[in-house]
């Protein structure tokens, strides 16, 4: 049986021109529905990612720098944050792919979090670049008023929301992904900001009861991003002659 590629959902070329529709309510609603069906793999993936970060932190504080030194030095804290960003990047790329697959009705398993390692350097690069841009923008905002850093963080997060998925799913280069995400977000900036704000508020609320709510909200966040990505950019899948998605193990996620 012959196979061919098909794009489900939006279209990247049209998205760059602003030719797409985006609804906060529909995106959140669909993300919630997807999470009801595909919660467990993402939850296990996040538990694994948190465990890896804790292990790395313990190794560093036991052998290289003390916890007191980290707390007393802003420079050391920045370096630790950048290290954590670099380590988490390929895993979050794999988790982003899981959310994208869920958005088109495909299943996943927790070990799919390692799928991002096929794009290791681009994912690390795009994550570090976006973090560096965020630091610079936030420092500039801080010069005017501390409260402005909240707005600048919201803005940068909204602008680069699609950067990691574009690297992971379309295999874009880091700079191309950042540029494409920035352009697309500005075609519907109010909607992107509202979605980012809504997810941020929900994550804060979920963290209040001993962080227990994050068990649901972390997977839902990436499923919402997956739905957003599907509707705006579109998802490339391999189809058979009947134009139906192939079996999960036969998916071709190439650009």
N, C-alpha and C positions, 0 to 999 in steps of 0.2 A: 504494500500500500504506500503510495507516494505521500510525501509530506510537504507542507509549505508554511511560510510564516504569515501570521495575521496579527494585526494590532487591535486589541480590545479596548474600547473606551475612546479617549481623546486622541489628539494628534500633535506631535511636538512642533511641527512647522506652523500649524495654526495657533498653537498655544503661544509661540513667540510673537505672533501678531495680535494676540489678545482675543482670538476667535474661540472662546469657550465660555460656558456658563458654570457658575459656582454658587452653591447655596450652603450657608452655614448649617441650617437645620437638617437638610438632606445628608450632608457629609457626616455630621455627628451621628445622626440616626442610623445611617448605613454602617458606620464604624462600630456602633454599639451592637448592631445585629450580627456583624461579622465576628465580633469578639465572643458573642454567645456561642458561636459554632467552633471557633478556633482559639479559645482562650489558653488551653493547657500548654501547647508547644511554646508559645511566646512567654508564658509565665515561667516555665522551666528554663528557657533561654536566658531570661533576665536574672533568675536565681544563679545560674552558672556565671553570668557576666559579673554580677556583684561579688560572688565568691572569688573569681579571678582577680578583681580589683583589690579586694581585701588582702588576698595572699601577696600580691605585689607590694602593697603598702606595708605589710608586716615585714617582708624581706628587706625593703628599703630602710625602714625605721630600726631594724635590728642590726644592719650591717653598714649603712652609709651615713644616715643622718637621724638624729633623735627627734622625737615628737616635739620636744621643747624648742628645738632649733627651727622646726617648721612653723610653729606657732609664732615665733618671735621675728621671723624674716618674711617680708612680703615677697621678696625675690624667690626665696625657696618655695613658698606657696605657689607662685606662678609656675615655676619649673615643675612642681608636682602635678599641677593641673594640666600642663601641657603633656607630661608623661602619661597621665591617666587618659587624656584625649587620644594620644597615639595608640595606646594599648587597646582602648575600647573601640577604635575606629573600624577595624575589620569585622568585629563582632556585631557592631551596630549596623554595618552594611549588610551582613547576613540577616539580621533581624528586620531591617527595612525590606529586604527581598521577601521575607516571610509574610509581612504585612501586605505587600503588593500581590503575592500569590493568593492570599486569603481574599483579597478584593475581587478576584475574578473566579472565586469558587474552588480554587485548588487547595488541597490540604498541605500540611507541613509537619515536620518533626523537630524536636528541640535541637538536634545536631545540625540542622540547617543554618544555625547561627554561624557555623564555620564556613559557609559558602562565600562569605565576603573575602576570604583569604585569596581567592583567585584574582582579586583586585586590591591586594594588600597596599602597595605603594600609593596608588591613586586615592584610596580611601583615607589613608593616613595623611596624605598631602592635603586633600580637600578639607579634612577635619581640622588640621592645624592652621591652614590658611583662614578658614572661617572663624576659628577661635582668635587668631591674631587680629583679624579685622574687628572682631567684637571688642577686644581689649582696647584697641586704639580708639574706636568710636566711643566706647564708654568713658575712657580717660578724657576725651575731648568734652563729652557731656558733663563730666564731673567738674570741669573748669567753670561751668556756668552755674550749675546747681546739682546737688547730689540726687535729687528726685528725678532729674532728667535721665539718669542712667537706667531707670526702669523703662522709660519710653525708648531709649536707644537699644536696650536689650531686646525689647519686644519687636522693634523694627528689624534688627539684624536677624533675629530668629525667623521672622516671617519671610524675609528676603531670601534666606538660604535654606528654607525648609526642604526644597526639592533637590538640593545639591548632592547629598549622599545617595538618594535613590537614583539619580541620573547617572552617577558613577557606577553604582552596583548593578542596575538593570540595563542601562544603555551603554555602559562601559565608556562613558565620556572621560576626557581628561579633566583634572581638577579645575583648571582655570575656565575651561569651556562649561563645566557643570555649574560653577559659581556664577558665571555670566548668564547662562540660560535661566537658572533659578531666579536671579535678580531681575532679569527682564520680564519673565513670566509673572512673578509676584507683583511687579509694578503695573501690570495690565489689569490686575484686580486687587490692588493693595488693601482696600478696606475689608474685603472678604478674607484675605490671607491673614491680616492682623486680627480680625475677629476670631478666626479659627484658632490662631496661636494663643490669643488671650483666653479663649474658652478652655482650651486644653491646659493652659497654665493654671488657671483658677481651679479647675477640677483636680489637677495634680496636687495643688496646695491643700485643698479640702481633703483629698484622699490620704494625705500624709499626716493629718491631724490625729486620727485615732491610732497612735503607735505605728504609723506607716502601713497599717494593714490594708487600707484602701488602695495602696499602690499595687497590690497583687492583681487588682482588676484594671486600674487606670494605666499602668505602664503598657500592658498588651493592647489596651484600647487605643492609646495614643498612636502606636505604630500601625494599628489597623486603620485608624482615621487617616493617617498620612498615606497609607496604601490606597484607600478609596480616593483621596484627593489626587494622588498621582495618576491613578487609572482614569479619572474623569478629565483631567487636564492634559496629561502627556500621552496617555495610552500605554498599554502593556503588550510587549511583543511575546507571542507564544507560537509554538509549533503546532500546526493543525494537520489532520488527515484529510482525505478527500471529501468527507462530509462537513469539513470546517468546524469540527468540534475540538476542544482542547484535548491534547493527548494525555495519556496516563501520567501521573505525577512524576514517575521516575524517568519519563522520556521528554520532559520539558526542555526546550532549548531557549535559554535566556540571553542569547547573543544579540548584539545591536543590529 
